[in-house]
Amino acid sequence: MKVLVTGGLGFIGSHTVVELQNKGFDVVIIDDCSNSDENVLEGIQAITGKKPLYEKLDLKEKHKVEDFFQRHQDVAGVIHFAASKAVGESVEKPLLYYENNIGTLVYILKELCRKTKASFIFSSSCTVYGQADKMPITEDAPIKVAESPYGNTKQMGEEIISDTCKVTPSLNAIALRYFNPMGAHPSGEIGELPKGVPQNLVPFITQTGIGLRKELSVFGDDYPTPDGTCIRDYIYVVDLAKAHVVALERLLNGKNESNYEVFNVGTGTGSSVLEAIQSFEKVSGRKLNYKIVDRRPGDITSAYADTTKANKVLGWKAEYTLEEAMNYAWIWEQKIRD
């Protein structure tokens, strides 16, 4: 069975491709390499023994999306990762985010609506909740006005999928609202490798630890949290990748209760920025050079998941701790700097 993974050379996408191939799926990747590298294909092959099909393609080019689906009519499911994903950058470049994250989603859905049966997994985010009123966050928590254009694209994306599913019985979709992915594959063959300055905390931590960055900026220590820094739910990327495979199998096997479903994907545990730093210092044996700076626009105070629904309905549960995931992130950082 063939599965299309958009953004399949990226951090979460590549780990999901590995899990798909380990389960026997035939995978075709679309990626424009704007924040990834074609060398990731070699890492995927080293882990699974199989190189996935790959097309370098910009999903903003509608005619190329149409051409792809004409040539790959046997695609049974799509896992859609391809999107710009940095909160801070989205505040500075909103139009880039709306064009890249919304336009590409629409083009893919239009092609899936032509099929007699299609399964679609959407890479959503806990940012749709904004600053939730209660912790942990359940799927029933109100969707608040987004704190950033990035968060808004995820809210809009979910609405577009939901509206499309209402009028397209042949389309079955699941939105996975995940929290803060981190780590690297245990093999050390693939991991998080952002281009330029990292937008996520953990690669900035490891790059500072290895000496690539002079120091880490901690954005604010005056939040209403135990240590004053923001709290997030850090989920190991392999755990997250497995959730995508489980969700896809649910749709392909007709186990879904409606043709649009939503699940939180996290650990259920909140950790502060300073706790993440302490975790790194423990696994690496190194003191991290960091300083407290002003808050960053678009950041919320706290977000961690209630994973009850995913645990019970999907039969999925996160298995790795923050410390274990941080250790794999550090092993990966040291390997790529050798």
N, C-alpha and C positions, 0 to 999 in steps of 0.2 A: 504494500500500500504506500503510495507516494504522498509525502507531506512537504509543503512549502514552508520554509522558515525565512521570513524577511528579517534582515539584520542578523543573519545567522553567523556572521564572523565576529559579532560583538561579544561583550562579556557574558551576558545571560544567554544570548542566542547560541553561542558556540557550545556552552555546557549543555544546553537543551538538545542540540544536534547530537552530541555524544550519547545522551540518554535515549534519544529516539533510535539511533542506530543500534545501541545495545539491546533494544527491544525488538529489533528486526524491521523497522520502518526504512523505506527508501526515502532519502532526504534530498531536496534541491534547495539551495540557498540563493537568495537574492541579497546583495549588499552593494552599496556604492563606495564603501571603504572611506567614508568621510570621518569616521572615528574608529576604524578597525584596520586590519591588515590581512592580506591574502595568505601570509605565512601561517595564519591560524589553521588553515586547511591541513597543513602538515601535522600540527598538533592533534587535530581530530583524528587523522588517519593513524597516528602513532598509538592513540588510546584504543580505537575501535577496530583497527585493521582494515578500515574502508574509507575511501575518500568520497565525500558527498559531491553530487553535482553542484556546480556553482556558476552563477551568471552575475557579472558586474553590471548593475542596472540602477538607474536613478528612478525611483518610484514616482517622482513628481512629473515624469514624462508619460502622460496618459497613454499615448499610442504604443509605447514600449511595454506597458503593463498589459494592454490588450493583446499585443503580439505574443507575450510570454504565455498567457493563458490559452491562446490558440494553439501554441506548440506543446503545451503541457495540459491537455484536457483530462488526463488521468489523475490530476491532483485531487486527493480526497479530503484533505484538510490543510488549513493554513494556521500557522502560529506567527502572529504579527508583532515583531519587536521593533522594526525600523522606525525610529523617531529620534528627534533631538530631545535631550533629557536633563539639562542642567537648569536648576531653578534660577540661579543668579543670572545666567546668560539669557534666559527667557524674559527676564525683567528688562534687560538692555536691548533685546532684539525680538520683540513680540511677533512681528510679521513673519520672520523666519520660522518661528515655531508654529504659527497657525498654518502657513503654507505647507511645511514639511510634515506636520503631525496630523492635520485634518485632511488635506487634499489627497495624500497618499492612501489614507484609510478609505476614503470614498471611492477611489479608483479600484481598489481591491474588492470592496464589497459589491460594486457594480458587476464585476466579473463573476463573483461567487453567486450572485442572484440569477445568473444565466444557467447555472447548473441544476440538475434535477435533485441533487442532494449535496450539501456542503457543510463542513464543520469548521468553526472559526474560533481561535483562542486569541483574546486581546490582552496585550500587555498593559494593564492599567496600574493604578498607583494609589497608595493611601493618601496622596495629596488631594484626592477628591473630597475627603472629609474636612479639609482645612484644619483649624484648631478645634478638635472635637470637644464636646462638653464633658464627656465621661471617658475614663480609661478602665479597662481596655476597650478598644473600638470594635463594635459589632457591625455586621453588614447593614443593619437597620439604622445606624447612626445617620443623622441628617447630612445631606450633601450641601455644604456651605459655599458661600461665594469664595471662589478660588483666591489664594494668596499670591499666585503668580500666573503668568500666561501658560507656563508648562502645566501647572495643575489644571488650568482651565481647558487645555487641549485634551486632558484625560477625561474630564467631566463631559465635554462635548463629544468626545469619541464614544463614550458609553451611551450617551443619548442617541447618537447616530445609529449605533448598532441595535439598540433597543427598538427604535422606531422602524428600522429595516426589518428586524425579525417579526414585528407585529404584522407586516404585510407580505412576508416571504416565508411561508411554512417550510420550504425546502432548506432554509438556512437555520442552522443550530449554532449558538454561540455561547461562550463563557468568557466573562471578564475576570481576570485574576488581579485583585487589588493587593499588590505586594508592597512590603515595607522597605527596608534598606539592605539590598543584596551586597554581599562581600565575600572575600576569600578567593580561592583558586582550586583547580582540580587537584586531587591528591597525587596524581602522577607527576605534577609539575610541568605538564605539556601545554596547558592553556590556563589563562588567568586574566585578571583585569589589566589592560594595557592602554590607558587613555592617551590620546595624542595631545601634546602640549601640557598645560597646567591641569592637573586633575580637578574635577568638579565634585568628586565624592570624597568623603573623609578618609576611608581606609587606604586607598592608594597614596593619598597625600601623607598619611602617617608613615607608610612603609618607605616612600621615597625620601622622606625626611630622615627616617632611621638609617637608610643606606648611604645618606650623604648627598643625594641628588638635589634636595631642597635644603635651604639654609635653616628654615624653621617653619613650624606649623602655626597657622593662625587659628585660634579658637574664637569663634564669632559670638562674643558675649558671655559674661559670667554672672549676669544679673537677672536671669530668668527665674520664675517661681518654681524651682526644682531643688532637690536636696543639696546639690553642689553648685547650682546657679547656671549650669550649662544645659543645652538642649538634650532631650531624651528621645531616642529612636529605638526601633525594633530591628536589630541587625540579624539578617537571615543568611545562612550559608548558601552560596550560589548553587551547589549540587542539590541541596534540599529543594531549592526553588525550581531548578530544572526538572526534577522529578515530578513536581506538582503540575507542570505544564503537560507532561506525558500522561499523567493520570487523568487530567481534565480532558485531554483530547480523546483518550480511550473511552471515557464516559460518553462523549458525543458519538463517536464512531460505533459504539455498541448499543446506542439508543437507550442509555440509562438515565438520561436527563429528564427532569420532571416538567420542564418547559423549554421552549427553544431559545430562551435567553436567561442565563443564570450568572450570579456574582458570588465570588468567594474571596475572603481575606486570605493572604498567604504570609505568615510571619511565624515568629517563635512564641509570641505571647508574653515576652519579657522585654521590658524597657531598660536600656542602658544609656547613661549620659556620655557626652563627648569625653569627659575626663576619665570615665570608666573604660571607654574604648582605648584611650591612651595608656592607661594602667595595664590593660590586657596586653597591648603590644609590648610594653616594657617587660612584662613577666615572661612572655614567650621568647622574646629576642635577647633578654639580658642586657638591653641598652636603655639608657635614659634618653627620652625624646626632648629635643629642643622645641619648645612651643611658647607662644605668648598670647595673652588675652587681648583681643581687639574689639572694635564696635560690632554690634549686631549686624547681620546681613539681611538686606531686604528680601522678603518672601519667606523667611524661615518661621516655622511655628515652634511653640514651646515643647510640646510633647506629642508623641504618636507611637502607640504599640497596640498590637492586634489581639482581639478575641478570636481564636482560631477554632472554636468549637464546631462551626459549620463545616469547615474543610476537613477537620478530623473525623467527624461523624458521617458526613454525606459523601465526601470524596475518598475517605479512608486514607488520607494523607496526613503526615505529622512531621514536623521538623525534628531532625535527629542530632544535629551538631550544636555545640555551645559556641558562644562568642569567642572564647579562648581557642577552641579547636579551629574555628574558621580563621581567626587572626593568625594562627600558626601557619596555616596553608598559604595565606596571603604573604607572609614573611618569607617562607620557603620560595615562593614564586618570584618575589622581588629580588632575592639573592641570586636566583638562577638566571634571570634575564639581564642582570648587571655583570655577570661573570665575563 
